[in-house]
Amino acid sequence: MAGLPTRRGAAVVRREGGPSNVSTGVQAMIFRQLVYLDALARERHFRRAADSCNISQPTLSAAIAQLESELGVMIVKRGRRFIGLTEEGELVVAHARRILADAQAMRASVEELRTGLRGMLRLGAIPTALPLVAHITAPFSRRYPNVKLTVLSLTSQEIQSRIDNFELDVGLTYLDNEPLSNVKPKPVYYESYVVLFRDDSELARSRTIEWAQAATLNLCLLTPDMQNRRIIDGIFRSVGHAPTPMIETNSIFNLCTHAAIPGIASIVSRQLLDFFGAPPGTTAAPLVEPATTRTIGLIVAAREPTPPLASALFAMTEFVPDTALDGALGR
């Protein structure tokens, strides 16, 4: 400002057109505080959070205490060990994760201009869609060899939660059954359903099986926390039935192998068998009356700009028609 003298030896001299060293340092300190808070919210343990940030536990505790002082609110519930976050703390964590995700996306965008796409992409897929993951990730990895892919098997609810919390970049999940919020979808394929049973079962004479008939079988189904099971339960209710399964599992592998047990039948997606085939000694028949499908596709957080890695995966993933499934793995 004109007319104001500048003292020699002053701690900071702000030059027009750029931030001071002090303000830059404060911004960096606040950013580190948000990183530490995100780690604590994720690990729910002070020592593990500090280890994940490669700092000491007192350093992490002091940084969060300083953030609390600057914001004028308690973020962490106090106790001899980590108890949880306060209501204000949950709000601060949500903002922190958004800021950190935007900063990561900014760095990725700049890096893309300099050297092309690189970094890490986190993809979460519902178990029934895992057979299709290679159809999505293989061409992506060939085009972008400097991107590391992490694929996680998650329930649809976990996928939504992790995208909301910036812990996942892309999800592969159901699009048209249970409501999704604050995401952009892209359909990839339609899931349909079959009964899987032993070759020597009386069902082996059936070319198709009605849902009402399937309700009378000794069934192996996925556990109720999985959306596939909730879809199947809803179809049974639509035909006036509510069967109690004899066996429940959260494993697609177990769902298929249990169909080889005498007297047991499993309901699985046809696409799973199209990729991997039926287990030895078993066969499958389509479920009809009604013949039902659900749409499975990619989702990313509905925020702009879409991070470059997620945007690239979205752009190059094509819809897979039923007729293409048999040849998707070279069959």
HELIX and SHEET records of a PDB file:
HELIX    1   1 ASN A   21  GLU A   43  1                                  23    
HELIX    2   2 PHE A   46  SER A   52  1                                   7    
HELIX    3   3 GLN A   57  LEU A   71  1                                  15    
HELIX    4   4 GLU A   87  THR A  115  1                                  29    
HELIX    5   5 PRO A  127  ALA A  129  5                                   3    
HELIX    6   6 LEU A  130  ARG A  143  1                                  14    
HELIX    7   7 SER A  156  ASP A  164  1                                   9    
HELIX    8   8 GLU A  202  ARG A  205  5                                   4    
HELIX    9   9 TRP A  211  ALA A  214  1                                   4    
HELIX   10  10 GLN A  227  SER A  238  1                                  12    
HELIX   11  11 ILE A  252  THR A  257  1                                   6    
HELIX   12  12 HIS A  258  ALA A  260  5                                   3    
HELIX   13  13 ARG A  270  PHE A  276  1                                   7    
HELIX   14  14 PRO A  308  MET A  316  1                                   9    
HELIX   15  15 ASP A  322  LEU A  325  1                                   4    
SHEET    1   A 8 VAL A 147  SER A 153  0                                        
SHEET    2   A 8 GLY A 119  ALA A 125  1                                        
SHEET    3   A 8 VAL A 170  TYR A 174  1                                        
SHEET    4   A 8 THR A 293  ALA A 301 -1                                        
SHEET    5   A 8 VAL A 183  ARG A 198 -1                                        
SHEET    6   A 8 ALA A 265  SER A 269 -1                                        
SHEET    7   A 8 LEU A 219  LEU A 222  1                                        
SHEET    8   A 8 ILE A 247  THR A 249  1                                        
SHEET    1   B 7 VAL A 147  SER A 153  0                                        
SHEET    2   B 7 GLY A 119  ALA A 125  1                                        
SHEET    3   B 7 VAL A 170  TYR A 174  1                                        
SHEET    4   B 7 THR A 293  ALA A 301 -1                                        
SHEET    5   B 7 VAL A 183  ARG A 198 -1                                        
SHEET    6   B 7 THR A 282  VAL A 288 -1                                        
SHEET    7   B 7 ILE A 209  GLU A 210  1                                        
END                                                                             
